[in-house]
Amino acid sequence: MSIEKRDITVWYGRLEDAEAFPDLQYWQGQCDTVKFAAAWEMVLEAHALKGEDLSESSLQRSVASLQRRESF
C-alpha cells in the first residue's frame, strides 16, 4: 500500500472574508488527466455516501438540435 502525499492549504477566518474561488489558480495549472481523476474520485465518493452500487451509475443522455437563424 502506498501513501499519496498531498499539499494542503488551510485558511482561517470568517466565511464572508474568504476568496470567491481560492483554488482556481491551482486547478487551472493542472492537466486534464488530473482534473478528470479528481472529478471521478468525487463521483465514487458520492456513490459511496449514498450507499449506491457504482454499476448503477450512468451518464445523462439527451439529444438536441441547433439550427442557425437567418437574420433579417
SEZAVEX-633990 format. One line per 4 residues: number of its first residue (from 1); their letters; for each residue x, y, z of N, C-alpha, C. Coordinates in steps of 0.1 Angstrom, whole numbers, plus 2048, in hexadecimal, padded with zeros to 3 digits. Layout:
N
NUM = a = X,Y,Z,X,Y,Z,X,Y,Z ~ ...
This chain:
72
1 = msie = 809,7F4,800,800,800,800,809,80C,800 ~ 806,815,7F7,80E,822,7F6,806,82D,7FC ~ 80D,837,801,806,842,807,809,84E,7FE ~ 7FE,855,7F9,7FF,860,7F0,801,86D,7F8
5 = krdi = 80B,874,7F5,80E,881,7FB,806,88C,7F4 ~ 7FF,894,7FC,7F7,89F,7F6,7FB,8AC,7FE ~ 7FC,8B7,7F6,7FE,8C4,7FC,7F0,8CA,7FF ~ 7EF,8CE,80B,7E2,8D4,810,7E4,8E2,815
9 = tvwy = 7DC,8EB,811,7DD,8F9,815,7D0,8FB,81E ~ 7D3,900,82A,7C8,903,834,7C7,912,836 ~ 7BA,916,836,7B7,924,838,7AE,926,844 ~ 7B1,92F,84D,7A8,931,858,7A3,93F,857
13 = grle = 796,941,85A,790,94E,85A,781,94D,859 ~ 77B,958,857,76D,958,855,769,955,847 ~ 75F,94E,845,75A,949,838,758,955,82F ~ 753,960,834,751,96C,82C,75E,972,826
17 = daea = 769,970,82D,776,975,829,77D,96C,820 ~ 778,960,81D,77F,956,815,77F,95A,806 ~ 789,956,7FF,789,958,7F0,77E,951,7EA ~ 779,956,7DE,76E,94F,7D8,772,941,7D2
21 = fpdl = 77E,940,7CC,782,934,7C6,791,932,7CA ~ 793,92E,7D7,7A1,92D,7DC,7AA,923,7D5 ~ 7A4,919,7CE,7AD,90F,7C8,7AD,910,7B9 ~ 7A7,91A,7B3,7A6,91C,7A5,7B4,91B,79E
25 = qywq = 7BE,922,7A3,7CB,922,79D,7D1,914,79E ~ 7CF,90D,7A9,7D4,8FF,7AA,7CE,8F6,79E ~ 7C1,8F6,79D,7BB,8EE,793,7BE,8F2,785 ~ 7C0,8FF,782,7C3,903,775,7D1,8FE,771
29 = gqcd = 7DA,8FC,77B,7E7,8F7,779,7E8,8E8,777 ~ 7DD,8E1,779,7DE,8D2,778,7DA,8CE,76A ~ 7E0,8C3,766,7DC,8BD,759,7CE,8B7,759 ~ 7C9,8B4,74E,7BC,8AE,74D,7BB,8A1,754
33 = tvkf = 7C5,899,753,7C5,88C,75A,7C3,88D,769 ~ 7CA,896,76F,7C8,899,77D,7BA,89D,781 ~ 7B5,8A7,779,7A8,8AC,77B,79D,8A1,77A ~ 79F,898,76F,795,88D,76E,796,883,779
37 = aaaw = 7A2,880,77D,7A4,877,789,79D,87C,795 ~ 79E,889,798,798,88F,7A4,789,88F,7A2 ~ 784,892,797,775,891,794,770,883,796 ~ 777,879,791,773,86B,792,773,867,7A1
41 = emvl = 77D,86B,7A9,77E,868,7B7,772,86E,7BE ~ 76D,87A,7BA,761,87F,7C0,755,877,7BD ~ 754,872,7B1,749,869,7AD,749,85D,7B6 ~ 754,857,7B7,755,84A,7C0,751,84D,7CE
45 = eaha = 756,858,7D3,753,85C,7E1,744,85F,7E3 ~ 73E,865,7D9,730,868,7DA,727,85B,7DA ~ 72B,852,7D1,724,845,7D1,726,83E,7DE ~ 732,83E,7E4,735,837,7F1,72C,83E,7FC
49 = lkge = 72B,84B,7FC,724,852,806,715,84F,806 ~ 710,84D,7F9,702,84A,7F7,6FF,83B,7F9 ~ 70A,833,7FA,708,824,7FB,704,81E,7EE ~ 706,824,7E3,702,81F,7D6,70D,817,7D0
53 = dlse = 709,80D,7C8,712,805,7C0,717,80D,7B4 ~ 724,80D,7B2,72A,815,7A7,725,810,79A ~ 722,803,799,71D,7FD,78C,710,803,788 ~ 709,80A,791,6FC,810,78E,6FE,81E,788
57 = sslq = 70A,823,788,70C,831,783,70C,831,774 ~ 708,83C,76F,708,83E,760,709,84D,75D ~ 70D,850,751,70D,85E,74D,6FF,862,748 ~ 6FC,86E,74B,6EF,873,746,6F0,875,737
61 = rsva = 6E6,870,730,6E5,871,722,6DA,87A,71D ~ 6DE,883,714,6D3,88B,70E,6D7,88F,700 ~ 6CD,892,6F8,6CF,895,6EA,6CB,8A4,6E8 ~ 6D2,8AB,6E1,6CF,8B9,6DE,6D2,8BC,6CF
65 = slqr = 6CB,8C5,6C9,6CD,8C9,6BC,6CE,8D8,6BB ~ 6D9,8DD,6B5,6DC,8EB,6B4,6DB,8EF,6A5 ~ 6D4,8FA,6A3,6D3,8FF,695,6D6,90E,695 ~ 6DD,912,68B,6E0,920,68A,6D4,928,684
69 = resf = 6D1,933,68A,6C6,93B,685,6CB,945,67B ~ 6C4,948,671,6C7,952,668,6C3,960,66E ~ 6CC,969,66E,6C9,976,674,6C3,97F,669 ~ 6B8,986,66D,6B1,98F,663,6B5,99D,664
